[in-house]
Amino acid sequence: MIVLEKRPQPSKVWSYATPLVAVLATMFFGGVLFAILGKNPVEAIGTIFWEPLFGEFSFYYRPQLLVKGAPLVLIAIGLSLGFRAGIWNIGAEGQYIMGAIFGAGAGLAFYPLEGWYIFPIMVLAGAFGGWLWAMIPAFLKVRFGTNEILVSLMLVYVAEQMLASVSLGLLKNPEGFGFPGSRNLQSYESAHNAELIAGSGMHWGVVAAFIAVIFAYVLLNRHMLGFHIRLTGEAPRAAKFAGVNPARLILFCLGLAGALAGLAGMFEVSGPAGVVSIDFNVGYGFTAIIVAFLGRLHPVGILLAGFLMALTYIGGEIAQSQLGLPAAAIQVFQGMLLFFLLAFDLLTNFRIRAARNEVA
């Protein structure tokens, strides 16, 4: 008989080993999945993890790691602060969408004027859009005690409907021959989030992601607010005695997460995506949850996890084109990562031992 026995103290070894073991388990069982689909599992896993970094066309794919990884890191950093405090924002996808709508709307409001001030206004508008959307579950939780998980998640679907609405109406390109979607911001110089170094993939969204990592690290390790966040998550009763204001913490964590998700949406729509369209959102807000936990809710860990997840995005696209793998299989592969991460994380607080059945 196998039983779970609670450890006196969480295991530091398993705490650090869990992400690595989860990745290895994902690779193994992902290979099994690909084999069931009739593909060579070694070739499929190699394509996903090797081709973007060292393959024949890696010179093209490597910059894409920054492009794909930056929004994941930016969103995950905001989510991680709330998760550490026991505040579960699951609606970052909606905040990402609203940041894109507000940011693109602010830029297109000036069209066709050119000016250095347009892009900074878009940055502020994008952050405000995400913050405003996150304040809805924050206010409802503080005022009425509602569940932020359900409210933030349901607001994702509202945001998707608003995205469709503005793509067909308010932000629709009047010169687009009736097709849904806004003007292309890549052709509007003052509103374009262009590469800072040509061919590098480095744009202002990448810079913001690195700044967010540094900010979160300093906040959590060098500031009293960061101490309150960690204390609330680890010992809620002790946090009350320490004078932590729960309402203020909820507003701060949800608001900051929303602002960072909104920034990610703004940088994406003004850069790699270029347009506000019905299919603009690709699930970054949900994938960032995996990134946050894969990085152990630590800023540096999230940075590494973000680029690992970006690797699976790019490698998955290569595998689809070269090996004919279905997109759904790649999504299942990415979902396995969170599943195994949560499964093996159990060993941080529990140990498995064999117990003999006792005779009555």
N, C-alpha and C positions, 0 to 999 in steps of 0.2 A: 504494500500500500504506500502510495506516494502522498506526502503532505507538504504544505507550505508552512514554514516556520518563520515568524517575524524576527528580523534581526534586531539586536539591541540598539545598534546604530546603523544608518544607511551605509552601504558599502561604497567606498570611494573608487575601488577598482572597477566595479560594475558600472558606476556612474560614468566613468570615462570610457569604459569598454563597450557600453551598450550601442552607441552610434556605429562603431566599427563593425560589431557583430551583426547589427541590423542591416548594414550595407551588404555584408557578405551573404547573409541569409537571403536578401532580396535578389542578389545576383544568382544564387543557386536556384531558388524557386522560380525566379524569372526565366532562367534557362530551361527549367522544366516546362513552363508555360509555352515558351517559344518552340520547344521540341514537340509539344502536343499539337501546335499549329503547323508542324511540318517543316520547321526551320532548324538550321544547325545552331544549337544553343551557344556554342563557343564563339561562332562567327557573329551571332546576334549581340551577345554581351560585348565582344571585342569592338563591334561597330559602334555601339552606344558609348563606350568609355574610352576607346582608343582613337577612333577616327577624328573626332573634333580636335584632339590635342596633337597627334603625331601622324595623322593620315596624309594622303597626297594633297588634299586641299585644306590642310590645317591652317594655312596662312589666311584663308578666308573665314574659317570657323572660329578661330581663337578670339578675334575681336567680338564675336557674337556672344561669347561668355560674359563679357561686361554688359552688353546690351540686354541679355536675358536675365542676368544675375542681379543687376542693380535694383529693379523694382521689387524683386523678391526680398532682397536684404532690407530695403527701405521699409517695406510693409511689415516684415517679420520683426524688425527692431521695435516698432511701435506696439505690435501685438505682445511681444515678450514682456514688456514692462507691465502690461495689464495681467498677463498670465501669472507673473511672479506674485502679484498681489491678490490673486484669486478673482480677477475680473475678466470674464470670458467674452471677449469681442470676437464673434464669428462672422461679422458682417463687413470685413475689410474690402471685399469685392465691391460692395455697394459704395463704400467711401472712395474707392479707387475710381469707380465710374463717375461719381459726382465731381471729383477733383478734375477729371478730364473734361467734363461738360463745362464747369465753371472756368477752368483755365482756357480752354479753346474759345469759349464765349467771350471772355475778356479780350483775347487777342483779336478775334474777328470783329469785335465792336469798333476797332480802330482801322480796319481795312478800308482803303488801301494806303493809309498813312504809314510812313516809316519813322521809327524813332527808337533810341536806345532804351527808353522807359517802358516800352510795351512788354518785353519779356519779363522784367521784374514784376510788373502788374499781374501778368499771367501766373507767375509763381505764387504770389500772395492770394490770388483768386483760387488757384488749385488747392492750396492748403486750407483756405477758408471753406471751400466746398466740401472737402473731406471732413473737416472739423465740424461743420454744421450738421452733416448727416450722422456723425457719431454722437452728437449732443442729444439726439432724439432718444436713443436707448439710455444715455447717461441721465438725462433729466427724468425720464419715466422711472428709472430705478431709484434715484434719489428721492423723488417726490412720492411715488406710489409703490415702490418696492417690487416693480415688475422684473421679470427674468431677462437680463441683458442678452443672453444667448438667443432666445426666441425672437426678441424684438430686432436685434441687429441682423439676424439671419433673414427674417421676413422683409426687412428693408432692402435687402439685395434685389429681390424680385421687383420691388417698387422702383429701384434705381434702374433696373434693366428696362422697365417700361418707359421711364423718362428718357433713357438713352434712345430707344426706338422713336419716341415722340419728337425729340429735337432733331434726330437724323432725318425725319420726314417733314419737319416743320420749321421750327425756329432757326436752326443752324444749317438748314439745307442749302446747298450751293445753288444759287439762282442761275448759274451758268453750267450746271451739271446735267443738262438735257433730261431732267426728270428723275435721274438716279438718286436714291437716298444717300445722304452723307454730306458732310461739310466741305468747304474749300480745303484744298491741300495746304496745310501749314508749312510743309517743306518748301513750297514755292513762295511763301510770304516771309521774306528775310528777317524782319524784326520779330516774328513769332516763331521762328524755326529753332529748335533745340539741336543745332548742328554739332558734329564732332569737333572737339577742341583740337585734336591732332588727327589729320586725315588718315583714315584706314586703321585707326587704333580701337575704335568702338567707344572711346572715352568722350562722354558728353556731360552736361551739367547734372543729369540724373545720377551718373556714376559718382561724381564728386559729392553729391548730396548723400548718397548711400554711405560713403566712407566717413563723412562728417557725422552722420547719424550713429555709426558704430562707435566713434570716439566719444560723442556726447553721451551715449547710453553707458559706456564703460565708466566715464568720469562720474556720471550721475549715480550709478549704483555703488560705486566704491569710494567716492570722495564727498558725497553730499548727504545731508540729513534726510532729504526727500527720498533718496535712493534707499537709505536705511529703513525708512518707514514702509517703502514698497516691499522690501525683502521681509521685514518683520511681519507685515500683515499677511503675507502669503504663508510664512512658516509657523507663525504663532499668533492667530487672530486675537486671542484673549489677552496676550501680552501687549499687543499693539494698542488695545483699548486703554490699558493701564499706562502706556507710554504717551498717551495723549494724541494718538493719531486720529485725525478727522476723516471718517470713512467716506462721507459725501464728497469732501474736497478731493480725496484720492481717486474716487470713481470718476469725477469730472476731469481730473488731470490725465489719468491713464487713458480713458476712452477718447478724450479730446486730442491728446498727442498722437495716439494711434490713428485716429481719423485724419489728422493733418498730414502725417507722413504717408498714409495711403493715398490721400488726395494729391500730394506732391508727386508720388509715383505715377498716378494717372495723368497728371499734367505733363510731366517729362516724357511720358510714352506717347501721348497724342501729338505733342509738338515735335517729336523726334522720329523714332522708328516707325510708328503707326502713321502719323501724318494727318489723319482725318478722323473726325467723329463719325462713326458708322454703327449700324445695328449690331454688327459682330465685333465691335471694338474690344470688348472684354474677353480675355482668354483664360480666366481662372487664376490669375496671379494672386488674388486675395485669399483664395482657398489653399493654393499651393504654399503660400507663405506660412500657413499654420504648420505644415510639415517641416518647413525650413526652421521655424522657431524651435520646435521640439527636437529636431535633429541636431541643432546647435546647442541643445541643453539650456535654452533661454539665456545664453551668455553671448554678449555682443560679438566677440571674436569667433566663437563657435558658429554663430549665425552667418557671419561673413563667409566662412568656409563652406557651410551647408548651402548657402545661397548659390555659390558657384558650382557646387556639386549637383544641385538640382538643375541649374542652367545647363550643365553638361548632359543630363538625361534628356532635357528638352531638345537640344541640338542633335545629340546622338540618336534620339528617337526619330527625329525628322529624317536623318540620314538612313536609318534602318528602314523607315517606311519607303523611301525612294529606291534604295539599293536592294533590299531584301524582300520588299513587298509585305512587310508586317503591317497589320491594321492599326490605325491610330488608337483604337480602344485597348489593344494589347499594351501599348506604351503607357496609357493612362493607368491600367491595372498594375503595371510594373512600378509606376511611381507611387500608387496607393499602397503597394506591398511594403514600401519603405516605412510609411507611418505605422502600418499594422505591426511589423516586426519591431519597430522602435518601441511602441507601447508594450508589446508582449515581453520583450527582454528587459524593459525598464522595471518590470515586476521584481526582477532579481536584485535590484538595488536595495529594496526594503524587505525582501523575503528570500530565504534559502530553501532549496528543495532537498528533502531528505526522505529516506525510506523508513517506514514504520511498520512493525509487525502487528498483525491483527491480534488483539488481546482476547483470550478466551474468557467468557463471562463466568 
